[in-house]
Structures are given as structure tokens and as C-alpha cells.
């Protein structure tokens, strides 16, 4: 299902000794836990700073905490929030949450989807040779999920309004610089700060996100009312338009519409979404989608120009690593950006556990993930360029089956 938003926030983790960090402000020998000073804090032997407090960054914090890292989360926003509507979690992502001990809680908050594809007239289509398991995932409301992850980490480890402006990497540590003028020393810096990553911008100059020309997405969460959605409804329509709806919680439904080569945007967000949704509706099909959009308050509709991260020459240095959209932000039409980012977390944790040398561990992580994303990009292009519902169903099933059957066992 396309356009389950994979947005990200800013979040960082600092590992400190159980006795706290030594800080050196005006009174240099005061001990204070999780301290950030206008100079720098003493380095612990297992410190990690994660920049980016979206789904992947929060999951990374919980995962590294599990293997003994003491963490502090830097969140640039004034509160834990979630950009977007719902997030699709496939079985490979749910395994990681099981590992963290929160799998049952996440399943309880979400709704299992069994995706069907339709043409603009409403005829159902599925690729032959594939089963329900290739079309099933859990759709979860992003705010509830991020709040659960924040509680799992421990909110005392989260620093809000923590905007990172850059870092200085040395042979022995990384000094993270904040907009407030504060600095923080850490062993490992992880950039999980999305497609517009500040960490990536410094690690790989010239890697700024690029617009996916003409590609726009609209979505919103609305009350389900009396609608009885039993499966995800995804229509592959005319003029390169795709969209549909699905229950994201027991009383809420998410609708989404996207169009490649969208042309000029005229009117309000609601009018623009309705104009594209008409490409998905012939002979009374998709009346539910049209009515959902028409009834959605203008301020509740999210409209985005889709942006992409260019393929990168590397994802790591000796003490810095990119994960999630910061490393590989793709068009969300394959609805797996979050899941693949959570795979990053499991592979990174495994590499850090298996290899005592930090640089070697990060290199192993990078090689594993960049190789996988070579194939992800090929599948993404095939799904994007599908000419009709039948071809879309075939390409999508090929991708989901490959992703699930080749996922790392973390």
C-alpha cells in the first residue's frame, strides 16, 4: 500500500556510565547524569548518540540499550511526535520488535492488513503464484507507536529541542554540536534524521535530498464510522494515480492518494486530492474513498512532494553511521521504508555485538545493507513503472516475497 508516511524526527542517544557523566561548566567537578554542557561531557566506553527520533531512530535506541549501550535521545522537536498517518510493519520488522519485547503491544495497537489490488472499475487483482503471506502486514498509527518506543527507551533519556548542527570526528570520539552551543562527546554517532539528514550532509557532502519530480502524495486519518473495511483497498488508476484506504486502528481509517507526473497543483489540498482520486473511480467504484476525502478537514490533510536520497557512495565512517531514510530514503510507493529501516537496526546491532572493533563493525553493517538496497531500488523502480493494476500486483508481490524471504534473521 503506497504512502504510509516514513517521516522522521531528530533524536540522539548518549551512553554514560551508571554513575553519571562528569561535566565541566562553571563548577567543573559536579556530577550529573545525561548532562549536556556548553563545553563537553566526559566520554563513556559505550556511548552512542542517535540523531533522529522517528521510528527508526527510536527503535535503534531501544535496540542498542538492550545490548548495554547507555542512551540519550536528541529530539529537535519540543515533544515526541510522528510525521504522517500510519506506518506499515511487515513480518521482518515485527521480529525486531519481538526481540525488544514489545511485539505484542504493537500488534495490539495495529490492524492486520491483507492487501488486494483493484483496477479503476473495481475489479480485484492479485498476482498468480503468491499467497496471503506475501500481502499481509500490520498497519499501526504512528503517534501511538512512537510513544510506546519512547516509553521503552525511558523518557529521561530523550532530550527535546535538541537540534544538531554538526559534529567533529576524531580518532577517539565524536563531538556533537547543538544549535544551543552545547557539545557532547560520544563513541558512536548514528544519523537517523531522515531524508534531510544533517549527519549525512556532513558525512557525504553533496548528498542533499532530491525531489521526485512531479510526484505528490496526499493522506489523512479519519474516523472509521460505519465502514466495514476487511482488507486494504489499493486501486491502481489512470494517469499514474494510485490510492486507497485501510483501517489503521479499530476506530480510524487512513486514506491515501499519490500521483506521478501530477502536473500543476490547483485549488485546496482537499480539491487536489479529490481531483486525483477521480482517476481511481469508475462506475461508482471507490465512492468510500471519495467521501472520506470530501469529509476530511483541510487542516488534517497531509500533502507532500516526494523527496529521495540519492544512492550514496558509503554509509559510514570510523565512528559515524547512517540508518533508515537518512541512508536510503526512497519513494514510499512500496510501503516498506519503515520496515527496511528497522532491518537496518537489527543488522547494526548484530554487527556491533559480533565485532569488538567499531570501525570494522560499521563497515560490516554498511556492506550488508548497501548490497540489499541495490535490489530494493530495482524492485522500487519496477513497481513505480507498472502500467496497470495487473502489472502492479505482479511487481509488488515479487518485491514483498523477496523482502520477506531474504530478510536478515535478527
PyMOL commands that set and color helices and strands:
alter all, ss='L'
color gray80, all
select helices_A, chain A and resi 55-66+91-100+103-109+132-134+142-153+155-157+198-203+269-280+287-295+298-300+325-328+332-334+337-354+358-384+389-405
alter helices_A, ss='H'
color red, helices_A
select strands_A, chain A and resi 21-23+30-32+47-51+70-75+86-89+111-114+116-118+124-125+136-141+158-160+164-169+174-178+183-186+188-191+210-223+233-236+241-249+252-259+302-308+320-322
alter strands_A, ss='S'
color yellow, strands_A
deselect
rebuild
show_as cartoon
